[in-house]
Amino acid sequence: MAYDRPWKSFAEQLALLKSRGMQVTDEAAALRYLERIGYYRLTAYWYPLRVFQLEQDPLSKTIRTVRSDQFVADTQFVDAVELYLFDKKLRLLVMDALERIEITLRVDIAYLLGQRNTFAHLDAKELHPSFAGKVDKRTGKTTFAIWQEKYNGLLARSKEDFVKHYRAKHGPNLPLWVAVEVWDFGAVSQLLAMMKVADQQRIASKYGVNDWKVFQSWVRSLSYLRNLAAHHSRLWNRNVTDQPSLPGQGEVAWCDAFIGKADLIAKPFLLLAIARHMVRVVCPGTEWHVRLMQHLQNFPTLHSQHKLSITDMGTPADWESWWAGEIQAGK
């Protein structure tokens, strides 16, 4: 179907919102937010405040719940702005933690593999043959070959002086402990997933996780989280498509609050809890988790009669009781 919605001025956008029942107490401020943030980006934050209604599918005759264009009573423009600002700060906090985790994982991988082979990242024999050799049906390429293409692309785009220095002085191939500095979180996650089981388990144990498959899924999910935050995507209440696995009951105490609860596993709070776990291993004296808790506890109070809260993020009922607790890390 052809897209047929016309361009609208900022004033027309605001008028449309008002016609749908949104209250605007400061029109000048609302127009400034539309000019600075954009109607479409703010749509994600007023979407939960639209009225639910039942609708019958004309073909299947099943009844489904859909959002109408109308807003719940007492919804104000500032409600969406407050949610947006809450989410913005949440993303900044997330990026702070993920930077520390990503950098340490680079060191973990380089230190472990580099003991055996200075160029382990260029040698598939240093990795698990089944993991690295798995063939993508669409491209016909192995997982390792696809990773190599990604790495070479990151290397080619790098503007770092150390890359030029090493290549000019030592040749085209960077040693592993230098090469990691051009990787992004995705490259870290993908190489980890190709490593031999014993190597993955050794790194997982450092973070107090007994199952290497669980740890691998944690790192992959944090890579997904990093992409959301880095691209300024809505985070606070989204459905997580790359969901992490969980250890067995009692293996990692705080995880028990999520085991068997698909509704919580599908929400972003679990990813925040994984970040909390890992960043406290990386930086034992950190107060990051305290700052994050304080931010979540300051979730905005909305005027709308449809009340939202951090439970929409997937918080277990007792999360505050264990959030500041000790983390069991490997020796």
Contacts in CASP RR format, 6 or more apart in sequence:
PFRMAT RR
TARGET T0000
AUTHOR 0000-0000-0000
METHOD contacts of the structure
MODEL  1
MAYDRPWKSFAEQLALLKSRGMQVTDEAAALRYLERIGYYRLTAYWYPLR
VFQLEQDPLSKTIRTVRSDQFVADTQFVDAVELYLFDKKLRLLVMDALER
IEITLRVDIAYLLGQRNTFAHLDAKELHPSFAGKVDKRTGKTTFAIWQEK
YNGLLARSKEDFVKHYRAKHGPNLPLWVAVEVWDFGAVSQLLAMMKVADQ
QRIASKYGVNDWKVFQSWVRSLSYLRNLAAHHSRLWNRNVTDQPSLPGQG
EVAWCDAFIGKADLIAKPFLLLAIARHMVRVVCPGTEWHVRLMQHLQNFP
TLHSQHKLSITDMGTPADWESWWAGEIQAGK
8 16 0 8 1.000
8 39 0 8 1.000
10 31 0 8 1.000
10 34 0 8 1.000
10 35 0 8 1.000
11 31 0 8 1.000
13 34 0 8 1.000
13 39 0 8 1.000
14 24 0 8 1.000
14 27 0 8 1.000
14 30 0 8 1.000
14 31 0 8 1.000
14 34 0 8 1.000
14 77 0 8 1.000
17 24 0 8 1.000
17 46 0 8 1.000
17 71 0 8 1.000
17 77 0 8 1.000
18 24 0 8 1.000
20 69 0 8 1.000
20 70 0 8 1.000
20 71 0 8 1.000
21 70 0 8 1.000
21 71 0 8 1.000
21 75 0 8 1.000
22 46 0 8 1.000
22 71 0 8 1.000
22 75 0 8 1.000
22 76 0 8 1.000
22 77 0 8 1.000
23 74 0 8 1.000
23 75 0 8 1.000
23 76 0 8 1.000
23 77 0 8 1.000
23 303 0 8 1.000
24 30 0 8 1.000
24 76 0 8 1.000
24 77 0 8 1.000
25 76 0 8 1.000
25 77 0 8 1.000
25 78 0 8 1.000
26 78 0 8 1.000
30 77 0 8 1.000
33 42 0 8 1.000
33 77 0 8 1.000
33 81 0 8 1.000
34 42 0 8 1.000
37 84 0 8 1.000
41 84 0 8 1.000
42 80 0 8 1.000
42 81 0 8 1.000
42 84 0 8 1.000
44 234 0 8 1.000
45 80 0 8 1.000
45 81 0 8 1.000
45 83 0 8 1.000
45 84 0 8 1.000
45 87 0 8 1.000
45 234 0 8 1.000
46 71 0 8 1.000
46 75 0 8 1.000
46 77 0 8 1.000
46 79 0 8 1.000
46 80 0 8 1.000
46 83 0 8 1.000
47 67 0 8 1.000
48 237 0 8 1.000
48 306 0 8 1.000
48 308 0 8 1.000
48 312 0 8 1.000
49 71 0 8 1.000
49 72 0 8 1.000
49 75 0 8 1.000
49 79 0 8 1.000
49 80 0 8 1.000
49 302 0 8 1.000
49 304 0 8 1.000
49 306 0 8 1.000
49 308 0 8 1.000
50 67 0 8 1.000
50 68 0 8 1.000
50 69 0 8 1.000
50 70 0 8 1.000
50 71 0 8 1.000
50 72 0 8 1.000
51 67 0 8 1.000
51 68 0 8 1.000
51 70 0 8 1.000
51 71 0 8 1.000
51 72 0 8 1.000
52 65 0 8 1.000
52 66 0 8 1.000
52 67 0 8 1.000
52 68 0 8 1.000
53 65 0 8 1.000
53 66 0 8 1.000
53 67 0 8 1.000
53 68 0 8 1.000
54 63 0 8 1.000
54 64 0 8 1.000
54 65 0 8 1.000
54 66 0 8 1.000
55 63 0 8 1.000
55 64 0 8 1.000
55 65 0 8 1.000
55 66 0 8 1.000
56 62 0 8 1.000
56 63 0 8 1.000
56 64 0 8 1.000
57 63 0 8 1.000
57 64 0 8 1.000
71 304 0 8 1.000
72 304 0 8 1.000
72 305 0 8 1.000
72 306 0 8 1.000
73 304 0 8 1.000
73 305 0 8 1.000
74 303 0 8 1.000
74 304 0 8 1.000
74 305 0 8 1.000
75 302 0 8 1.000
75 303 0 8 1.000
75 304 0 8 1.000
75 305 0 8 1.000
75 306 0 8 1.000
76 302 0 8 1.000
76 303 0 8 1.000
76 304 0 8 1.000
78 303 0 8 1.000
79 300 0 8 1.000
79 302 0 8 1.000
79 303 0 8 1.000
79 304 0 8 1.000
82 300 0 8 1.000
82 302 0 8 1.000
83 236 0 8 1.000
83 300 0 8 1.000
83 302 0 8 1.000
83 308 0 8 1.000
85 300 0 8 1.000
86 236 0 8 1.000
86 295 0 8 1.000
86 298 0 8 1.000
86 299 0 8 1.000
86 300 0 8 1.000
87 234 0 8 1.000
87 235 0 8 1.000
87 236 0 8 1.000
89 295 0 8 1.000
90 235 0 8 1.000
90 236 0 8 1.000
90 295 0 8 1.000
91 228 0 8 1.000
91 229 0 8 1.000
91 232 0 8 1.000
91 235 0 8 1.000
93 288 0 8 1.000
93 291 0 8 1.000
93 292 0 8 1.000
93 295 0 8 1.000
94 225 0 8 1.000
94 226 0 8 1.000
94 229 0 8 1.000
94 235 0 8 1.000
94 272 0 8 1.000
94 275 0 8 1.000
95 226 0 8 1.000
95 229 0 8 1.000
95 230 0 8 1.000
96 288 0 8 1.000
97 275 0 8 1.000
97 276 0 8 1.000
97 278 0 8 1.000
97 279 0 8 1.000
97 288 0 8 1.000
97 292 0 8 1.000
98 185 0 8 1.000
98 222 0 8 1.000
98 225 0 8 1.000
98 226 0 8 1.000
98 229 0 8 1.000
98 275 0 8 1.000
100 279 0 8 1.000
100 282 0 8 1.000
100 283 0 8 1.000
100 286 0 8 1.000
101 222 0 8 1.000
101 275 0 8 1.000
101 278 0 8 1.000
101 279 0 8 1.000
101 282 0 8 1.000
102 184 0 8 1.000
102 185 0 8 1.000
102 188 0 8 1.000
102 226 0 8 1.000
104 282 0 8 1.000
105 188 0 8 1.000
105 192 0 8 1.000
105 203 0 8 1.000
105 219 0 8 1.000
106 180 0 8 1.000
106 181 0 8 1.000
106 183 0 8 1.000
106 188 0 8 1.000
107 180 0 8 1.000
108 203 0 8 1.000
108 206 0 8 1.000
109 176 0 8 1.000
109 180 0 8 1.000
109 188 0 8 1.000
109 191 0 8 1.000
109 192 0 8 1.000
109 195 0 8 1.000
109 203 0 8 1.000
110 176 0 8 1.000
110 177 0 8 1.000
110 179 0 8 1.000
110 180 0 8 1.000
111 177 0 8 1.000
112 199 0 8 1.000
112 202 0 8 1.000
112 203 0 8 1.000
113 120 0 8 1.000
113 121 0 8 1.000
113 126 0 8 1.000
113 176 0 8 1.000
113 195 0 8 1.000
113 199 0 8 1.000
114 120 0 8 1.000
114 175 0 8 1.000
114 176 0 8 1.000
114 177 0 8 1.000
116 126 0 8 1.000
117 123 0 8 1.000
117 126 0 8 1.000
117 176 0 8 1.000
118 175 0 8 1.000
118 176 0 8 1.000
119 173 0 8 1.000
119 175 0 8 1.000
119 176 0 8 1.000
120 126 0 8 1.000
120 127 0 8 1.000
120 176 0 8 1.000
121 151 0 8 1.000
121 176 0 8 1.000
121 179 0 8 1.000
121 180 0 8 1.000
121 191 0 8 1.000
122 148 0 8 1.000
122 173 0 8 1.000
124 132 0 8 1.000
124 133 0 8 1.000
124 142 0 8 1.000
124 144 0 8 1.000
126 196 0 8 1.000
127 144 0 8 1.000
127 191 0 8 1.000
127 194 0 8 1.000
127 195 0 8 1.000
127 196 0 8 1.000
128 194 0 8 1.000
128 195 0 8 1.000
128 196 0 8 1.000
128 197 0 8 1.000
131 143 0 8 1.000
131 193 0 8 1.000
131 194 0 8 1.000
131 195 0 8 1.000
132 142 0 8 1.000
132 143 0 8 1.000
132 144 0 8 1.000
132 194 0 8 1.000
133 142 0 8 1.000
133 143 0 8 1.000
133 144 0 8 1.000
134 142 0 8 1.000
134 143 0 8 1.000
135 141 0 8 1.000
135 142 0 8 1.000
135 143 0 8 1.000
136 142 0 8 1.000
136 143 0 8 1.000
136 146 0 8 1.000
139 146 0 8 1.000
141 149 0 8 1.000
143 190 0 8 1.000
143 194 0 8 1.000
144 194 0 8 1.000
147 187 0 8 1.000
147 190 0 8 1.000
147 191 0 8 1.000
147 194 0 8 1.000
150 186 0 8 1.000
150 187 0 8 1.000
150 190 0 8 1.000
151 179 0 8 1.000
151 182 0 8 1.000
151 183 0 8 1.000
151 187 0 8 1.000
154 182 0 8 1.000
154 183 0 8 1.000
154 184 0 8 1.000
154 187 0 8 1.000
155 163 0 8 1.000
155 174 0 8 1.000
155 179 0 8 1.000
155 182 0 8 1.000
158 182 0 8 1.000
160 181 0 8 1.000
160 182 0 8 1.000
162 178 0 8 1.000
162 181 0 8 1.000
163 174 0 8 1.000
163 182 0 8 1.000
166 174 0 8 1.000
166 175 0 8 1.000
166 178 0 8 1.000
167 174 0 8 1.000
174 182 0 8 1.000
180 188 0 8 1.000
183 191 0 8 1.000
185 222 0 8 1.000
185 223 0 8 1.000
185 226 0 8 1.000
185 227 0 8 1.000
186 223 0 8 1.000
186 226 0 8 1.000
188 219 0 8 1.000
188 223 0 8 1.000
189 219 0 8 1.000
189 220 0 8 1.000
189 222 0 8 1.000
189 223 0 8 1.000
192 200 0 8 1.000
192 203 0 8 1.000
192 216 0 8 1.000
192 219 0 8 1.000
193 200 0 8 1.000
193 216 0 8 1.000
193 219 0 8 1.000
193 220 0 8 1.000
195 203 0 8 1.000
197 212 0 8 1.000
200 212 0 8 1.000
200 215 0 8 1.000
200 216 0 8 1.000
201 212 0 8 1.000
203 215 0 8 1.000
204 210 0 8 1.000
204 211 0 8 1.000
204 212 0 8 1.000
204 214 0 8 1.000
204 215 0 8 1.000
204 216 0 8 1.000
205 330 0 8 1.000
206 281 0 8 1.000
206 329 0 8 1.000
206 330 0 8 1.000
207 215 0 8 1.000
207 277 0 8 1.000
207 278 0 8 1.000
207 281 0 8 1.000
207 329 0 8 1.000
207 330 0 8 1.000
208 252 0 8 1.000
208 281 0 8 1.000
208 327 0 8 1.000
208 328 0 8 1.000
208 329 0 8 1.000
208 330 0 8 1.000
209 215 0 8 1.000
209 218 0 8 1.000
209 247 0 8 1.000
209 251 0 8 1.000
209 252 0 8 1.000
210 247 0 8 1.000
210 251 0 8 1.000
211 245 0 8 1.000
211 247 0 8 1.000
211 248 0 8 1.000
211 251 0 8 1.000
213 245 0 8 1.000
214 244 0 8 1.000
214 245 0 8 1.000
214 246 0 8 1.000
214 247 0 8 1.000
217 244 0 8 1.000
217 245 0 8 1.000
218 244 0 8 1.000
218 245 0 8 1.000
218 274 0 8 1.000
218 278 0 8 1.000
220 242 0 8 1.000
220 244 0 8 1.000
221 240 0 8 1.000
221 242 0 8 1.000
221 243 0 8 1.000
221 244 0 8 1.000
221 271 0 8 1.000
221 274 0 8 1.000
222 271 0 8 1.000
222 274 0 8 1.000
222 275 0 8 1.000
222 278 0 8 1.000
224 240 0 8 1.000
224 241 0 8 1.000
224 242 0 8 1.000
224 271 0 8 1.000
225 235 0 8 1.000
225 268 0 8 1.000
225 271 0 8 1.000
225 275 0 8 1.000
227 233 0 8 1.000
228 235 0 8 1.000
228 238 0 8 1.000
229 235 0 8 1.000
235 268 0 8 1.000
236 268 0 8 1.000
236 310 0 8 1.000
236 312 0 8 1.000
236 313 0 8 1.000
237 267 0 8 1.000
237 268 0 8 1.000
237 308 0 8 1.000
237 312 0 8 1.000
237 313 0 8 1.000
238 267 0 8 1.000
238 268 0 8 1.000
239 266 0 8 1.000
239 267 0 8 1.000
240 265 0 8 1.000
240 266 0 8 1.000
240 267 0 8 1.000
240 268 0 8 1.000
240 270 0 8 1.000
240 271 0 8 1.000
243 265 0 8 1.000
243 266 0 8 1.000
243 270 0 8 1.000
244 265 0 8 1.000
244 270 0 8 1.000
244 271 0 8 1.000
244 274 0 8 1.000
246 255 0 8 1.000
246 258 0 8 1.000
246 259 0 8 1.000
246 265 0 8 1.000
247 255 0 8 1.000
248 255 0 8 1.000
248 259 0 8 1.000
249 256 0 8 1.000
249 259 0 8 1.000
250 256 0 8 1.000
252 277 0 8 1.000
252 328 0 8 1.000
253 322 0 8 1.000
253 328 0 8 1.000
254 273 0 8 1.000
254 277 0 8 1.000
254 322 0 8 1.000
254 323 0 8 1.000
254 325 0 8 1.000
257 264 0 8 1.000
257 316 0 8 1.000
257 318 0 8 1.000
257 319 0 8 1.000
257 322 0 8 1.000
258 264 0 8 1.000
258 265 0 8 1.000
258 270 0 8 1.000
258 273 0 8 1.000
258 316 0 8 1.000
261 316 0 8 1.000
263 314 0 8 1.000
264 270 0 8 1.000
264 314 0 8 1.000
264 315 0 8 1.000
264 316 0 8 1.000
267 312 0 8 1.000
267 313 0 8 1.000
267 314 0 8 1.000
268 313 0 8 1.000
268 314 0 8 1.000
269 310 0 8 1.000
269 313 0 8 1.000
269 314 0 8 1.000
269 315 0 8 1.000
269 316 0 8 1.000
269 319 0 8 1.000
270 314 0 8 1.000
272 292 0 8 1.000
272 313 0 8 1.000
273 319 0 8 1.000
273 323 0 8 1.000
276 288 0 8 1.000
276 289 0 8 1.000
276 292 0 8 1.000
276 323 0 8 1.000
277 327 0 8 1.000
279 286 0 8 1.000
279 288 0 8 1.000
279 289 0 8 1.000
280 286 0 8 1.000
280 288 0 8 1.000
280 289 0 8 1.000
280 327 0 8 1.000
280 329 0 8 1.000
281 327 0 8 1.000
281 329 0 8 1.000
281 330 0 8 1.000
289 323 0 8 1.000
289 324 0 8 1.000
290 324 0 8 1.000
293 320 0 8 1.000
293 323 0 8 1.000
293 324 0 8 1.000
296 310 0 8 1.000
296 313 0 8 1.000
296 315 0 8 1.000
299 308 0 8 1.000
299 309 0 8 1.000
299 310 0 8 1.000
302 308 0 8 1.000
END
